[in-house]
Amino acid sequence: MSALNFATRGALAAVNHLLARADWARERLAPHAGRCARLRAEPVELLFAIDSDGYLIDSDADQEPGVTLSLPLSALPGLVGGDANKAMNAVRIEGNAELADTLGFVFRNLRWDAEEDLSRVFGDIVAHRMVQGAGSLRQMHERAWAGLTGNLAEYLAEEQQALVTHGALAALGDELRALRDDLARLDKRVGRLAAPGRHA
């Protein structure tokens, strides 16, 4: 089995794990049984079909996909485990609109209940604390990143003056508008002075 085929089977198994707990998603997918789709996040490409129970199965490479969903590789983890709405906003769709709409809806709303899966291995209390800890760690990471980007922007704008602040840009706009108005008034005066019949 090639590494690519192994990765495809792993990705399908992960999505099918989520689908197993989401009857609503399988019910939406089942009417599209037999249809093939391609998920492309260069250099990763996942070709799959939908079975009669609404699960995703490996598709033959020679089968023509009814729809192709293309997105940046960085958005791929967000489809299943993160911010699916943000990931789906980056998707470019080619092909059957009905199938694309169904897949988009399922991927946008399919959620992983990490606490449920962890509780089977570690128990309810430990799983709950692990998920809380991971959430706190993610929030800490987001705050640190926001602080870093804010500090960098402030440094570049204030200390290095490599960026223009909103206030400075607004002030420059006001000055340019005033200069334009002054120039228009001066042009009118020159026009009146240069008018025929007018002597200096």
N, C-alpha and C positions, 0 to 999 in steps of 0.2 A: 504494500500500500504506500503510495507516494505521500510526501509531507503535505502537499496541497489537498489531496483527497482526505487525509486524516484531519486537517484543519476544517474542511467543509463538513465532515461528519461531526466534529466537535461542536461547530457553530450550530448545526441543525439540531443536535442533541440538546444544546443549551436552550434554544428557542422552544423546542418541543417540551422541555421541562416546564417552561413558563406556560405554554399552551395547555398542558395537562391540568392546570388549576384554573384555567380561564375558559369555561364552557362557552361564554358569549363570543370569544375570539374564534374558537373552532367552528361555532355555528355560522359566523360571518365568512369564514374561509371555505367551508365545505361546499357551497354552491359552485366554487371555482375548481373543484376537483379535476385533476388531469392537466390543468394549466401550468405552464412553466413561467418562472420569473428569474431575473438576474439582478443581483445586488452587487454593484461595482463601487469599490472604494480603492482606487489605484494604489498599490499593485494587487490588492485583494479582489477576487471576483468569486461570488457565490452563486451557483446556478442551482435552483431548486424547483420542485413541483409541489403541488398541494394534493394530498390524498383525500379519499372520500370522508374521512373522519375529521378533516380540518387540520391535520398535522402536516409539517413540511418534510419532504423526502428528497433524497439526492436525485438529480435529474441527469439524463443522458446529455453528454456534451454536444451531440448533434441535434438535439431538440431545440427548436427555435423558441426563445422566450416571448411570451405575450406582452411582457412589460420589462423595462430596464429601469432600475432606480440607481442613479449615480450620485455619490456624495463624497466629500473629502474624507480621507482615511481618519483624520482626527475626530470626525463626528460619529464614526462607527460605534464606539463603545456606548455613546449616549443613546443609541437606538434601543438597547435592551436594558442597560443597567444605570443609565443616568438621565439626563434631561432629553427625553425623546422628542419633545416639541421643538427644542432648539436644533436637534439633529435633523428632524423632518423638514425644518425650514430651509436647510442647506441642500435638500434632495432635488435633483433634476430628473424629471420623469419623461420617459419615451415609451409609447405603446398604448395598450388598452387602458382607457381611462377608468373603467369600472373596476378592473383588477387592481390598478394602481391606487384608487381611492380606498378599496378594501384593505390592501396591504398597509397603506399609510395610516388608516384608522387603527388597525390592529397594533402596528409598531408604536404609534403615538400613545396608545392607552394600555399596552401590556406592561405590567410592573412585576419586578422580582421582589418577593417577600423574603428577604435575606434572613430575617428573624425566624421565620417558620422553618427554613432549611437548616439553620444553625441549631435550632432547638432539638431537632432530631438527633444530632450528634452530641451536643453539649448540655442539653436540658434548657428549660424555659428561662430560668433566671440568668444563667450565664449568657445565653443567646441574646437576651434583652440588653444586658450590660455591654456585650460586644457591639451590638448595633448602635447603642447610645454612644459608646466610646468612638466608634468610627464616624458617627455624625458630628460629634464634638471636634474630632480631628479634622474633618472636612471643613467645618465652619472656621476653625482656627487657621487652616490653610487659606481659605478664601479671604479672611480678614487680613492675614499677613500679605497676601498678594495685592489686595486693594490698597493697603498702606504703602507697600513698596512702589506701586505704580503712581499713587498720589504724590509720594515724596519725590520720586523721579521727575514727575511733571512739574512740581513746584521748583525743584532745583534747576531744571532746564529753563523754566520761564523766568524765575526771579534771580537766581545766582548767575547763570551763564547767559541769560537773555537770548537763548537759542529758540525759544518758543514765544509766541505773542499771547498774552493773557486776553480773556474776553473783554475786560475793562479797557485795555490798551487798544484793542481792535475797534471797540465801539467809539472811543475817543478819536481815533484816526478817521473813522467814518464820518463823525460829526465835523471834524476839521475839513475833510474833503468836500462835504456838502456845502459848508460855509464858503470855501474857496470857489466852488462852482458857481454859487449864487453871486459872489463878489465879481467874478469874471463875467457873468451874464450882465450885471449892472454896468460894468465898465464898457462892455461891448456896445450896450445901448447908448451910453454917453458918447462914445467915439462915433457911433452911427449918426447921432444927432448933430455933432460938431461937423461931420463930413458931409452932411446933407446939403444939396444945392440951395443957394439963396442964404446960406448961413455964413456970416463973416466972423472971423476970429478977432 
